[in-house]
Amino acid sequence: MELATYALTPEKSRGRLYADFINIIRSPFQRDRDRLIHSSAFRRLDGKTQVFAYHEGKNYRTRLTHSIEVAQITRTICKCLQLNEELGEAIALAHDLGHSPFGHAGERGLQNAMQKFGGFDHNIQSLKIMTKLEIHYPEFEGLNLTWETLEGTVKHNGPIKKITSRYLKDYNKKFDLDLGHYPSLEGQVGAVADDIAYNNHDIDDGFRAGFFSIKKLRELPFVDNILKEFEKQHPDADDNLKIYAVTRNMIARMIFDVLQNSRNNLAEYHIENCDDARKQKKFMIDFSEDMKAEIRLLRRFLKEYFYTATPIARMDMKSQRIVEELFAIFMDDPKLLPMDIRAALPSQAKDTETAEAVCEYIAGMTDIAAIEEHRRLFDPHTRF
């Protein structure tokens, strides 16, 4: 497929931090995607919470299945806009790589714990994984991904105006990621695909877990319209088929809305190359205002009937507490850390160095690994 002038082709890539051979079979962005898929951090996403913790069952989304769904939607939008599907897919697969265990509750726990040490942000943790923590090659730390994949991942939520992370500041001096501007259009597609995926699939997971009914969901006018049309054609369909109809129709509606609105933006702002898009004051790939209004209603519904429901709130409380207590005990006595983590610390490590090592260790855990580590440290009946 011929790409648009504003798409990022391999020839336009700013390359990798470390010199690497040219692969005649795969493009640089395909190689990025493959390195991410084969990373241990990517595999661990299967054990990390999306909304439900690991023990709630395998029928619900994990960070891994969510990332795969985001990648699928990203490829669809990139193809329709004649953007680089391979780069978009790599960014989508990497976008949640740095998430801590227990989803946003775990992230809040690490943010609280790291307040004095530069804070915690899962996008920066993703960068750490890609550039430092995954060791696959003898010549360098990290996966040595292209500038475009790193930039699109760390900035997929938009420009970074204030840098509080020491790691991001130091890395940016080595490989300037143009933090003050918007990401490439492919990176912007990854961001909007993330919204499409989690908003719709949280409807599916919330319904199947019994947090709300089809009747309750119909209070959203756009959902009711979808169901009325579906019921005309399938009057005897059960609720399981209805929820599938809702999610697939809403995903399609959101994608079509993004395509139409983004094409309008690209024309209105005279976007002719990828740098034109980066220098704008807003996302070029985005929902229309009408769709944003619908999404606000949907998020309000999910917050009221799903995210703040008692079982979810209780698990979030326990999850955040586990993360904060693990951090506190390791900071109080670093000898409790695993030997490989201790060996990597300087002999007279400063508090900031210890905190960053502890944060990296906890952020890399799956839900079950964090629960088991907490049990080993705090439950006197657990064998060492």
Secondary structure, DSSP 4 states (H G I P E B T S, - for coil): -PPPTTS--GGG---BSS--PPPSSS-HHHHHHHHHHTSHHHHHGGGSBSSS-GGG-TTS-BHHHHHHHHHHHHHHHHHHTT--HHHHHHHHHHTTTTPPTTHHHHHHHHHHHTGGGT---HHHHHHHIIIII-B--SSSSB---BHHHHHHHHTTT----S---HHHHHHHHHS---TTS---HHHHHHHHHHHHHHHHHHHHHHHHTTSS-HHHHTTSHHHHHHHHHHHHH-TT--HHHHHHHHHHHHHHHHHHHHHHHHHHHHHHTT--SHHHHHTSSS-SS---HHHHHHHHHHHHHHIIIIITSHHHHHHHHHHHHHHHHHHHHHHH-GGGS-HHHHHHS-TT--HHHHHHHHHHHHHT--HHHHHHHHHHHH-TTS--
